Amino acid sequence: MTSTLRRRPAQRRSVERVERMLDECAHLLDEVGYEALTTKEVARRAEVPIGTFYQFFSDKQGLVRALALRNLDAFLHRITERLTERIAEADLDHWTDLVDLSIDEFVEMKRTVPGFAVVDFGEVLVAPGGPAIEGTNRMLDAALENNVIVADRLRALTLDLLDAPVGPGLDRALLVAVEAADAVLKLAFRMSPDGDPDMIVECKQLVHRYLANHLP
């Protein structure tokens, strides 16, 4: 999160203020959407002076960028915790378990985490399932698309847990898998507010079959 901030919060009080602003941003995204979101209302609801807001965030886009990165960190943390538990219980049989767990965690966050249905890992949606607001496909990094960042973070996790072949082939395969899953899951949430369960199953099968050519 701190890499997206204008100034790194050094004191506990500052950290708490930044987290409150991100929390209120998430709730407002659910309530009014991105277009109607204002820095003034975020500051008011977080009970911080507007000047304090601009100490940490350059504008509304910077705030949402920080929220997206926090979402990605939370997603990866949740996956890692669940995988660690399953490894300890000898309940991780195949790399497809990692795929299923990742998709299940993403779907659960879409259903339960404030703001996640509108902004998950950077791209801003007009409504759950899309369409996306033009120009938000590079919210996390000006030079790279959001899904490239997501695929790279998942690659690091995959290499830690699986005996996967390191190289550009795996990098490309993970990016394709992330792009495909993203498209199908958007469709699932267009079909149903909670994500159409049949489409979620199809998403898992699609990623399983594609990655079977690239993972042992």
DADAKA-V264626 format. One record per helix or strand. SS is the DSSP state (H for helix, E for strand). FROM is the first residue (numbers start at 1). TO is the last residue. Records with the same first field share a line. If there is no record, write none. Layout:
# DADAKA-V264626
SS->FROM-TO, FROM-TO
This chain:
# DADAKA-V264626
H->2-4, 12-32, 39-46, 50-56, 60-88, 95-112, 146-161, 168-191, 197-211
E->119-119, 124-125, 132-132
